[in-house]
Amino acid sequence: MRETDPSPAGGAVTDRLAEVFDLVGPLYRRAQRKVEQDAPIEGLSVGVRAVLNMVRENGPMTVPQMGRAQALSRQFVQRMTNDAAGLGLVEFVPNPAHKRSSLVRLTGEGERAIGAVIDRERRVLRRIGGDLTEGEIDACLRVLSRLLHLLDDIDMD
């Protein structure tokens, strides 16, 4: 690709970044539908899956921490956390750092459920792999990270 305008705000680079945004929306929606289609397997919605994965990756967290990390409203995260708790997948435990904001922690059943989801997702992703290189994946992650950073000032509450 030959760049006609190297400035970040214009030209060919901007047009190519717009192409990325044009792909990210449908990709997200299709991935969300796939999780919802497979939900009966583990009984998880997309939102509950996100809560379980956040706690799995980061350890016990508060609802506001999860909301900030995922750029989601605190109210939405609270509803998804309550749903997960209703399924016995997470539990609320005292937070030694802040009395009014409990920590959300995975239960054994929650660990099993998110583990099964991730294993299934990895099996699907293996079908893609073949001709993609580590460099291409690194470049993709770099571009998506920069685009996400561009929108850091968006208030989700």
C-alpha positions in Angstrom: 0.0 0.0 0.0 1.4 3.4 -1.0 0.4 6.2 1.3 -0.3 9.5 -0.3 -0.7 11.4 2.9 1.3 10.2 5.9 -0.5 12.5 8.3 -2.7 10.6 10.8 -5.7 12.8 10.1 -6.0 12.5 6.3 -5.5 10.8 3.0 -5.1 7.1 2.3 -4.3 6.1 5.9 -7.6 7.6 7.1 -9.5 5.9 4.3 -7.9 2.6 5.3 -8.8 3.1 9.0 -12.4 3.7 8.0 -12.3 0.3 6.3 -11.2 -1.2 9.6 -14.2 0.4 11.4 -16.5 -0.8 8.6 -15.3 -4.4 9.3 -15.2 -4.2 13.1 -19.0 -3.6 13.5 -20.2 -6.6 11.5 -17.4 -8.8 13.0 -18.6 -7.8 16.5 -22.3 -8.4 15.8 -21.6 -11.8 14.1 -19.4 -12.9 17.0 -22.1 -11.8 19.4 -24.7 -13.8 17.5 -22.4 -16.8 17.5 -22.1 -16.6 21.3 -25.8 -16.2 21.7 -26.5 -19.2 19.3 -24.2 -21.3 21.5 -25.6 -19.9 24.7 -27.7 -23.0 25.4 -24.6 -25.1 25.6 -23.3 -23.2 28.7 -26.4 -21.0 29.4 -24.5 -17.7 29.0 -25.4 -14.5 27.3 -22.7 -12.3 25.7 -22.8 -10.0 28.7 -22.4 -12.8 31.3 -19.6 -14.3 29.2 -17.8 -10.9 29.2 -18.1 -10.6 33.0 -16.8 -14.2 33.5 -13.9 -13.6 31.2 -12.9 -10.3 32.9 -12.9 -11.9 36.3 -11.1 -15.0 34.9 -8.3 -12.8 33.4 -8.0 -10.2 36.2 -9.1 -11.9 39.4 -11.9 -10.5 41.6 -13.0 -7.0 40.4 -15.7 -4.5 41.3 -18.5 -3.7 38.9 -17.2 -0.2 38.2 -13.7 -1.6 37.4 -15.2 -4.0 34.9 -17.3 -1.3 33.4 -14.3 1.0 32.9 -12.1 -1.9 31.5 -14.7 -2.9 29.0 -16.0 0.6 28.2 -19.5 -0.4 29.3 -21.9 1.3 31.5 -21.8 0.4 35.2 -25.6 -0.4 35.1 -25.2 -2.9 32.2 -22.3 -4.6 34.0 -24.3 -4.7 37.2 -27.2 -6.4 35.4 -24.8 -9.0 33.7 -23.1 -9.6 37.1 -26.4 -10.1 38.8 -27.4 -12.6 36.0 -24.1 -14.4 36.5 -24.7 -14.5 40.2 -28.2 -15.8 39.7 -26.7 -18.7 37.7 -24.2 -19.4 40.5 -21.3 -18.5 38.3 -20.0 -15.5 40.4 -20.3 -14.5 44.0 -20.0 -11.1 45.7 -17.3 -10.9 48.4 -16.2 -8.1 50.7 -13.8 -5.6 49.2 -11.1 -4.7 51.8 -10.3 -1.6 49.8 -13.8 -0.2 49.6 -16.7 -1.2 51.9 -19.5 -0.1 49.6 -18.2 -1.9 46.4 -18.1 -5.7 46.7 -15.7 -7.7 44.6 -17.1 -10.1 42.0 -15.3 -13.5 42.1 -15.8 -16.6 40.0 -17.3 -19.7 41.6 -16.1 -23.2 40.7 -19.1 -23.5 38.4 -18.2 -20.1 36.8 -14.6 -21.3 36.2 -15.9 -24.4 34.5 -18.4 -22.5 32.4 -16.0 -19.8 31.1 -13.4 -22.5 30.5 -15.8 -24.5 28.3 -16.7 -21.3 26.4 -13.1 -20.4 25.7 -12.2 -23.9 24.7 -15.0 -24.0 22.2 -14.1 -20.5 20.9 -10.5 -21.6 20.4 -11.6 -24.6 18.4 -13.5 -22.3 16.1 -10.6 -19.9 15.8 -8.2 -22.7 14.9 -10.1 -23.1 11.6 -9.0 -19.5 10.6 -5.3 -19.7 11.4 -3.4 -21.3 8.5 -2.0 -18.5 6.4 -2.0 -15.7 9.0 1.4 -14.7 10.3 2.3 -13.5 13.8 3.3 -10.2 12.2 -0.1 -9.7 10.6 -1.8 -10.4 13.9 0.5 -8.0 15.7 -0.2 -5.3 13.1 -4.0 -5.9 13.5 -3.8 -5.7 17.2 -1.7 -2.5 16.9 -4.2 -0.8 14.6 -7.2 -1.9 16.8 -5.5 -0.7 19.9 -4.8 2.7 18.4 -8.4 3.0 17.2 -9.6 2.1 20.7 -7.2 4.6 22.3 -8.6 7.3 20.0 -12.0 6.8 21.6 -10.8 6.7 25.2 -12.6 9.9 26.1 -16.0 8.5 25.4 -18.1 8.4 28.6 -19.9 5.1 28.9 -22.1 6.1 31.9 
